[in-house]
Amino acid sequence: MPTMADVAKRAGVAVSTVSYALSGARPVSERTRQRIMEAIAELGYHPNILARGLAGKRTHVIALLFPSVARGLSQVQLEFVNAAAEIASQQGYALLLWTSPHEDGEILRLRKEGLIEGLLLMEVKLHDPRVGTLKKLGYPFCMIGHTEHNDGISFVDFDFERATQLCTQYLYELGHRNIAYLVYSPVPVELEYGPAVRSLKGAHAACEEMGLPFIVRVCEPDARTTYHATRELLEKHPSLTAVVYTSDVQYAGIMQAIRECRLRVPEDFSIVCIVSSRFAEMMTPPITAVDLPATEMGRIGTNLLIRCLEGDEKQPTQLILPPRLIVRQSTSIPRQCWVIPSG
């Protein structure tokens, strides 16, 4: 498959000159531009996307920055990405998924050279350094998530604070008085990962309001860490009758720990989570959950960015989607205190 370097070699110019000719980021003489176009035609280098970029000085490429992916995408994360890719394609854009947590500089270089028109940020922190950098440089971007200061920025997010409050209220009404919280965070919580901070705030407020002990562990994004955290909680707090967790990547670890303690869901132990309905319905038993509208958020976020790029977004749009709890088969009225069997 031909590369941009092949085009540059055929046209007798530098790679950067090909980039400028395609993006319109810097002026290129008509004679040089014509040589580049001929080289593209001869080599067959992405003719559809590049022809459009040459004609309109645009690439119609946007990037989704998803920096927390270290072990592959989970099902719910895939729902975000698939929805973003679907909307981008429908609107005539290509979507670049960027998963590295340490190479934002490379994305900024591609944006500066005109290869990427706009950026969609995910895994947003309360004080996210990417936001300040992009605003300072004047690069078009939107967020799936939001920071503490969002003036002039379009975003869509989910009300994680209210979500954990709903989970707690529901379990409390069933009769649970000892509830643990396993909160997902891809970075240490002191680095202010937005969903984790807001989930913890909601859980703490609900426990305080209902007079419940606040029992919590913050887990890294893998099943093994969650398994150990769950075992620790069950051994340290034998009066626990329920757990609330906040990510699909935690499910396997939680269920393994519960089974090893010879507890049955929901007869002996109830679980509630914040995940997409698609994931919750596939589990055994189907999980009582606050529906995380991952597909809807991916679609909205991508539409917001494209509207901005097309000049249709006159004022920033800021949406926080409300939570909705759906009762399934993983919860029940609590039994009396259980004891972890020895051996």
SELUMVO-971337 format. One record per residue (C-alpha): residue number from 1; residue in three letters; y, z, x. Coordinates in pm, 1 decimal. Each point is the difference from the previous one (the first is absolute). Layout:
NUM / ALA / Y / Z / X;
...
//
This chain:
1 / MET / 0.0 / 0.0 / 0.0;
2 / PRO / 337.3 / -99.8 / 152.7;
3 / THR / 248.8 / 272.0 / 87.2;
4 / MET / 376.0 / 14.4 / 30.5;
5 / ALA / -47.5 / -25.8 / 376.1;
6 / ASP / -185.3 / -329.4 / -55.2;
7 / VAL / 290.5 / -129.4 / -207.4;
8 / ALA / 246.6 / 104.4 / 271.4;
9 / LYS / -205.8 / -172.7 / 269.2;
10 / ARG / -30.0 / -322.9 / -200.3;
11 / ALA / 374.0 / -1.9 / -75.7;
12 / GLY / 97.1 / 96.4 / 355.2;
13 / VAL / 193.8 / 310.8 / -100.7;
14 / ALA / -32.7 / 377.0 / 26.8;
15 / VAL / -199.1 / 195.3 / -259.1;
16 / SER / 318.7 / 181.2 / -102.5;
17 / THR / 163.3 / -337.7 / -74.3;
18 / VAL / -283.6 / -85.5 / -239.5;
19 / SER / 48.6 / 340.0 / -166.0;
20 / TYR / 374.8 / -58.7 / -40.8;
21 / ALA / -55.3 / -348.3 / -139.8;
22 / LEU / -244.4 / 133.6 / -259.0;
23 / SER / 201.7 / 303.0 / -104.7;
24 / GLY / 357.9 / -120.5 / 37.4;
25 / ALA / 77.4 / 325.2 / 180.7;
26 / ARG / 190.6 / -194.0 / 270.5;
27 / PRO / 137.0 / -354.7 / 8.5;
28 / VAL / -222.0 / -271.6 / 150.4;
29 / SER / 119.5 / -354.3 / 69.4;
30 / GLU / -114.0 / -266.0 / -246.6;
31 / ARG / -172.4 / -192.1 / 276.5;
32 / THR / -202.2 / 305.8 / 108.3;
33 / ARG / -72.4 / 87.5 / -359.9;
34 / GLN / -138.9 / -347.4 / -58.9;
35 / ARG / -233.7 / 28.1 / 301.4;
36 / ILE / -128.6 / 331.3 / -130.9;
37 / MET / -61.2 / -146.1 / -345.6;
38 / GLU / -192.6 / -289.6 / 152.3;
39 / ALA / -211.2 / 240.4 / 207.5;
40 / ILE / -75.3 / 206.7 / -311.4;
41 / ALA / -106.9 / -311.3 / -187.9;
42 / GLU / -220.4 / -121.1 / 285.9;
43 / LEU / -169.2 / 339.0 / 47.9;
44 / GLY / -20.3 / 96.7 / -366.2;
45 / TYR / 147.5 / 341.4 / 69.1;
46 / HIS / 22.7 / 180.8 / -341.4;
47 / PRO / 170.5 / -296.4 / -162.6;
48 / ASN / 61.8 / 151.4 / -344.3;
49 / ILE / 170.4 / 323.1 / 99.8;
50 / LEU / 188.4 / -150.9 / 290.7;
51 / ALA / 119.0 / -306.4 / -189.3;
52 / ARG / 154.6 / 232.1 / -254.7;
53 / GLY / 155.8 / 209.1 / 275.9;
54 / LEU / 145.1 / -309.1 / 172.1;
55 / ALA / 147.0 / -132.8 / -318.8;
56 / GLY / 156.2 / 322.8 / -120.6;
57 / LYS / 28.5 / 194.0 / 328.2;
58 / ARG / -234.4 / 260.3 / -150.3;
59 / THR / -358.8 / 98.5 / 73.4;
60 / HIS / -81.0 / 175.8 / -329.7;
61 / VAL / -198.9 / 260.7 / 195.7;
62 / ILE / 31.3 / 371.6 / -74.7;
63 / ALA / -167.2 / 290.7 / 177.3;
64 / LEU / -165.3 / 307.3 / -151.0;
65 / LEU / 26.7 / 286.0 / 250.6;
66 / PHE / -297.7 / 230.8 / -60.3;
67 / PRO / -12.5 / 208.2 / 321.9;
68 / SER / -258.3 / 265.8 / -91.0;
69 / VAL / -305.3 / -224.0 / -8.9;
70 / ALA / -220.8 / 117.1 / 288.4;
71 / ARG / -352.3 / -40.2 / -136.7;
72 / GLY / 42.1 / -289.6 / -240.7;
73 / LEU / 146.1 / -12.3 / -347.7;
74 / SER / -131.5 / 230.4 / -270.1;
75 / GLN / -57.2 / -132.9 / -350.9;
76 / VAL / 332.7 / 129.5 / -132.2;
77 / GLN / 187.9 / -130.2 / 304.9;
78 / LEU / -159.9 / -338.9 / -62.1;
79 / GLU / 136.1 / 9.3 / -352.7;
80 / PHE / 353.5 / 27.2 / 141.0;
81 / VAL / -57.2 / -287.1 / 243.5;
82 / ASN / -178.9 / -229.2 / -245.7;
83 / ALA / 275.3 / 43.2 / -257.1;
84 / ALA / 271.0 / -71.8 / 258.4;
85 / ALA / -184.0 / -311.2 / 121.5;
86 / GLU / -50.1 / -122.2 / -357.3;
87 / ILE / 367.9 / 26.8 / -91.1;
88 / ALA / 112.4 / -150.7 / 330.6;
89 / SER / -226.5 / -300.4 / -54.5;
90 / GLN / 119.5 / -46.4 / -357.6;
91 / GLN / 360.3 / -2.6 / 123.4;
92 / GLY / -70.7 / -250.2 / 279.5;
93 / TYR / -5.0 / 251.8 / 286.6;
94 / ALA / -257.4 / 82.0 / 265.9;
95 / LEU / -75.2 / 368.0 / 66.8;
96 / LEU / -53.2 / 141.5 / 348.9;
97 / LEU / -182.3 / 335.3 / 1.8;
98 / TRP / 109.7 / 207.9 / 300.0;
99 / THR / -215.5 / 310.2 / 54.4;
100 / SER / 85.4 / 115.4 / 352.4;
101 / PRO / 181.8 / 335.7 / 1.6;
102 / HIS / 169.1 / -64.1 / 336.4;
103 / GLU / 124.8 / -358.5 / 0.8;
104 / ASP / 301.1 / -4.6 / -231.0;
105 / GLY / 193.8 / -158.2 / 286.0;
106 / GLU / -216.1 / -311.3 / -22.2;
107 / ILE / 68.5 / -34.7 / -372.3;
108 / LEU / 373.4 / 38.0 / 65.1;
109 / ARG / -21.6 / -274.9 / 262.9;
110 / LEU / -172.9 / -232.7 / -246.0;
111 / ARG / 265.3 / 79.6 / -260.2;
112 / LYS / 278.8 / -58.1 / 252.9;
113 / GLU / -143.4 / -339.6 / 86.9;
114 / GLY / -13.7 / -91.5 / -366.8;
115 / LEU / -378.3 / -14.2 / -34.4;
116 / ILE / -6.4 / 279.5 / -259.4;
117 / GLU / 258.7 / 3.5 / -275.9;
118 / GLY / -44.1 / 351.4 / -133.2;
119 / LEU / -195.3 / 322.0 / 41.3;
120 / LEU / -182.3 / 224.4 / -245.7;
121 / LEU / -48.8 / 354.5 / 131.8;
122 / MET / -293.8 / 224.2 / -93.6;
123 / GLU / -100.9 / 351.8 / 110.2;
124 / VAL / 364.8 / 100.1 / -16.6;
125 / LYS / 116.6 / 331.0 / 148.0;
126 / LEU / 282.4 / 215.3 / -135.7;
127 / HIS / 207.4 / -88.5 / 306.8;
128 / ASP / -157.5 / -330.6 / 99.1;
129 / PRO / 143.2 / -142.3 / 325.0;
130 / ARG / -85.9 / -355.1 / -111.2;
131 / VAL / 249.9 / 23.8 / -284.5;
132 / GLY / 295.7 / 86.2 / 220.6;
133 / THR / -88.0 / -275.3 / 245.7;
134 / LEU / -35.1 / -267.3 / -268.5;
135 / LYS / 323.5 / 101.8 / -173.9;
136 / LYS / 188.2 / -5.7 / 329.3;
137 / LEU / -130.5 / -347.8 / 83.3;
138 / GLY / 59.9 / -127.7 / -352.0;
139 / TYR / -358.2 / -117.1 / -53.1;
140 / PRO / -116.8 / -46.2 / -362.2;
141 / PHE / -260.6 / 260.0 / -98.1;
142 / CYS / -133.9 / 200.0 / -293.7;
143 / MET / -232.2 / 300.0 / -15.8;
144 / ILE / -314.7 / 112.0 / -176.7;
145 / GLY / 100.3 / 363.2 / 34.8;
146 / HIS / 341.6 / 152.3 / 57.7;
147 / THR / 189.7 / 216.2 / 245.5;
148 / GLU / 239.9 / 288.7 / -51.6;
149 / HIS / 297.0 / -238.7 / 13.9;
150 / ASN / -45.3 / -333.7 / -178.5;
151 / ASP / 352.7 / -131.8 / -52.4;
152 / GLY / -2.0 / -377.0 / -32.2;
153 / ILE / -380.6 / -30.9 / 35.1;
154 / SER / -239.6 / -132.8 / -262.1;
155 / PHE / -329.6 / 185.2 / -32.4;
156 / VAL / -289.0 / 83.9 / -227.4;
157 / ASP / -186.1 / 328.0 / 31.4;
158 / PHE / -227.2 / 235.4 / -190.8;
159 / ASP / 87.1 / 351.7 / -115.7;
160 / PHE / -245.1 / 190.4 / 221.1;
161 / GLU / 175.0 / 330.4 / -66.5;
162 / ARG / -52.2 / -25.2 / -373.9;
163 / ALA / -354.1 / -132.2 / 54.9;
164 / THR / -124.4 / 317.2 / 172.0;
165 / GLN / 174.6 / 206.5 / -264.4;
166 / LEU / -190.8 / -188.3 / -271.4;
167 / CYS / -329.7 / 56.8 / 180.1;
168 / THR / 69.2 / 370.8 / 30.4;
169 / GLN / 111.9 / 37.0 / -360.8;
170 / TYR / -312.1 / -174.5 / -128.3;
171 / LEU / -236.2 / 215.7 / 207.8;
172 / TYR / 190.9 / 314.7 / -97.6;
173 / GLU / -37.0 / -84.8 / -369.0;
174 / LEU / -376.6 / -40.8 / 52.4;
175 / GLY / -7.1 / 354.8 / 135.9;
176 / HIS / 2.6 / -55.9 / 377.2;
177 / ARG / 189.5 / 265.2 / 194.2;
178 / ASN / -107.6 / -78.7 / 356.6;
179 / ILE / 82.5 / -359.0 / 92.4;
180 / ALA / 11.2 / -154.4 / 346.8;
181 / TYR / 213.5 / -296.4 / 106.2;
182 / LEU / -112.5 / -253.2 / 260.7;
183 / VAL / 305.4 / -210.2 / 80.7;
184 / TYR / -33.0 / -328.8 / 189.4;
185 / SER / 246.4 / -75.9 / 279.5;
186 / PRO / -46.8 / -272.8 / 266.6;
187 / VAL / 241.0 / 188.7 / 226.6;
188 / PRO / 62.1 / 374.7 / 52.7;
189 / VAL / 174.5 / 124.4 / -312.5;
190 / GLU / 293.7 / 122.7 / 208.3;
191 / LEU / 75.4 / -368.8 / 63.7;
192 / GLU / 94.4 / -17.3 / -368.3;
193 / TYR / -243.8 / -250.7 / -149.3;
194 / GLY / 156.8 / -38.9 / -343.1;
195 / PRO / -303.8 / 12.1 / -234.1;
196 / ALA / -146.4 / 303.4 / 179.2;
197 / VAL / 324.4 / 197.5 / -1.4;
198 / ARG / 63.1 / -72.9 / -367.5;
199 / SER / -361.5 / 75.5 / -100.3;
200 / LEU / 17.7 / 335.6 / 177.8;
201 / LYS / 333.5 / 79.2 / -163.1;
202 / GLY / -137.6 / -70.8 / -346.8;
203 / ALA / -317.4 / 199.9 / 57.3;
204 / HIS / 190.7 / 298.2 / 137.0;
205 / ALA / 245.2 / -2.3 / -290.4;
206 / ALA / -282.9 / -16.5 / -253.9;
207 / CYS / -192.2 / 286.3 / 161.7;
208 / GLU / 313.5 / 210.7 / 13.4;
209 / GLU / 78.9 / -67.5 / -365.5;
210 / MET / -353.6 / 82.9 / -116.2;
211 / GLY / -54.3 / 295.5 / 231.7;
212 / LEU / -281.0 / -167.7 / 195.2;
213 / PRO / -80.3 / 41.7 / 370.0;
214 / PHE / 117.6 / -299.0 / 205.3;
215 / ILE / -307.8 / -113.9 / 194.8;
216 / VAL / 59.2 / -319.9 / 194.9;
217 / ARG / -119.4 / -209.8 / 293.3;
218 / VAL / 168.8 / -313.4 / 132.2;
219 / CYS / -259.3 / -255.4 / 114.6;
220 / GLU / 12.0 / -299.9 / 228.8;
221 / PRO / -114.8 / -328.5 / -157.8;
222 / ASP / -374.5 / 18.2 / 53.8;
223 / ALA / -298.7 / 138.5 / -187.9;
224 / ARG / -126.8 / 213.1 / 289.9;
225 / THR / 322.3 / 200.8 / 28.6;
226 / THR / 5.3 / 48.1 / -375.1;
227 / TYR / -363.2 / 115.0 / 2.8;
228 / HIS / 72.7 / 274.8 / 253.8;
229 / ALA / 314.9 / 106.5 / -188.1;
230 / THR / -194.8 / 21.4 / -325.9;
231 / ARG / -282.6 / 202.6 / 156.5;
232 / GLU / 254.2 / 237.7 / 148.7;
233 / LEU / 171.1 / 47.2 / -335.1;
234 / LEU / -325.2 / 58.9 / -187.9;
235 / GLU / -120.2 / 255.5 / 253.8;
236 / LYS / 332.9 / 180.4 / 29.0;
237 / HIS / 73.9 / 0.7 / -374.6;
238 / PRO / -327.2 / 48.8 / -192.5;
239 / SER / 196.2 / 42.6 / -324.5;
240 / LEU / 116.3 / -364.0 / 5.2;
241 / THR / -98.1 / -196.3 / -307.2;
242 / ALA / 196.4 / -321.8 / 45.4;
243 / VAL / 164.8 / -228.1 / 255.2;
244 / VAL / 284.3 / -250.2 / -23.9;
245 / TYR / 15.0 / -275.4 / 259.2;
246 / THR / 238.9 / -289.3 / 57.3;
247 / SER / -183.1 / -299.4 / 152.8;
248 / ASP / -315.4 / -203.1 / -50.2;
249 / VAL / -87.0 / 34.2 / 371.1;
250 / GLN / -63.3 / 371.9 / -60.4;
251 / TYR / -262.9 / -42.0 / -271.4;
252 / ALA / -315.4 / -36.2 / 212.7;
253 / GLY / 81.2 / 304.2 / 215.0;
254 / ILE / 79.8 / 219.1 / -298.1;
255 / MET / -316.6 / -94.5 / -186.7;
256 / GLN / -220.1 / 54.7 / 306.1;
257 / ALA / 138.1 / 351.0 / 47.8;
258 / ILE / -44.2 / 83.9 / -368.7;
259 / ARG / -360.1 / -123.8 / -2.4;
260 / GLU / -86.9 / 195.7 / 315.2;
261 / CYS / 122.9 / 312.4 / -174.5;
262 / ARG / -243.3 / -81.9 / -282.5;
263 / LEU / 276.4 / -37.0 / -253.2;
264 / ARG / -8.7 / -247.2 / -285.8;
265 / VAL / 296.8 / -200.0 / -126.4;
266 / PRO / 121.6 / 86.3 / -258.1;
267 / GLU / -242.9 / 278.8 / -101.8;
268 / ASP / 84.0 / 225.1 / 296.9;
269 / PHE / 308.9 / -161.8 / 144.6;
270 / SER / 275.9 / -228.5 / -128.8;
271 / ILE / 183.0 / -270.1 / 192.9;
272 / VAL / 323.8 / -178.5 / -86.7;
273 / CYS / 167.3 / -261.5 / 214.8;
274 / ILE / 296.6 / -233.5 / 30.6;
275 / VAL / -155.8 / -345.5 / 36.1;
276 / SER / -3.9 / -331.5 / -181.9;
277 / SER / -195.3 / -19.7 / -324.3;
278 / ARG / -214.4 / -275.3 / 149.6;
279 / PHE / -123.8 / 239.2 / 268.8;
280 / ALA / -35.3 / 301.7 / -231.5;
281 / GLU / -213.0 / -190.1 / -249.8;
282 / MET / -243.0 / -124.0 / 267.6;
283 / MET / -99.3 / 345.1 / 124.9;
284 / THR / -291.9 / 213.5 / -120.3;
285 / PRO / 96.8 / 186.4 / -202.5;
286 / PRO / 318.0 / -189.8 / -96.6;
287 / ILE / 293.1 / 205.3 / 126.6;
288 / THR / 269.5 / 167.9 / -203.4;
289 / ALA / 309.4 / -135.7 / 170.3;
290 / VAL / 368.7 / -65.4 / -7.6;
291 / ASP / 10.1 / -377.9 / 14.8;
292 / LEU / 171.1 / -126.5 / 316.1;
293 / PRO / 129.2 / -344.4 / -108.2;
294 / ALA / -61.4 / -167.6 / 336.3;
295 / THR / -19.4 / -353.0 / -137.6;
296 / GLU / 316.5 / 40.9 / -204.5;
297 / MET / 188.5 / 147.2 / 296.9;
298 / GLY / -112.1 / -281.7 / 230.0;
299 / ARG / 116.4 / -259.6 / -250.9;
300 / ILE / 332.9 / 168.1 / -70.3;
301 / GLY / 80.0 / 59.7 / 367.0;
302 / THR / -70.9 / -361.5 / 94.2;
303 / ASN / 202.7 / -131.2 / -293.0;
304 / LEU / 292.6 / 220.6 / 99.4;
305 / LEU / -2.6 / -140.0 / 353.1;
306 / ILE / -25.9 / -362.1 / -113.7;
307 / ARG / 280.2 / 49.9 / -253.3;
308 / CYS / 212.9 / 132.2 / 284.6;
309 / LEU / -82.4 / -300.7 / 219.3;
310 / GLU / 72.6 / -244.7 / -282.9;
311 / GLY / 335.3 / 160.9 / -73.8;
312 / ASP / -108.8 / 125.2 / -342.8;
313 / GLU / 35.6 / 369.8 / 79.4;
314 / LYS / 369.5 / 77.0 / -53.8;
315 / GLN / -48.5 / 377.3 / 0.4;
316 / PRO / -284.2 / 199.7 / 159.1;
317 / THR / -287.1 / 85.3 / -233.0;
318 / GLN / -152.5 / 345.3 / 41.9;
319 / LEU / -310.5 / 85.9 / -203.1;
320 / ILE / -217.1 / 312.2 / -2.2;
321 / LEU / -305.2 / -57.3 / -218.3;
322 / PRO / -111.1 / 295.3 / -216.7;
323 / PRO / -350.7 / 148.9 / 33.9;
324 / ARG / -267.9 / -17.7 / -268.6;
325 / LEU / -307.0 / 222.4 / 4.1;
326 / ILE / -326.1 / -145.7 / -132.0;
327 / VAL / -280.9 / 245.5 / -77.4;
328 / ARG / -347.7 / -117.3 / 98.5;
329 / GLN / -323.2 / 179.1 / 93.8;
330 / SER / 80.3 / 194.3 / 318.9;
331 / THR / 161.7 / 301.1 / -168.5;
332 / SER / -113.4 / 276.5 / -232.3;
333 / ILE / 66.1 / 360.4 / -97.9;
334 / PRO / -65.8 / 217.5 / 309.6;
335 / ARG / -311.2 / 210.9 / 37.5;
336 / GLN / 4.1 / 348.9 / 146.0;
337 / CYS / 56.0 / 35.1 / 374.5;
338 / TRP / -272.3 / -162.3 / 200.9;
339 / VAL / -128.7 / 92.6 / 346.9;
340 / ILE / -90.4 / -251.4 / 272.3;
341 / PRO / -372.6 / 31.5 / 65.4;
342 / SER / -102.3 / 102.4 / 349.7;
343 / GLY / -220.8 / -216.6 / 216.0;
//
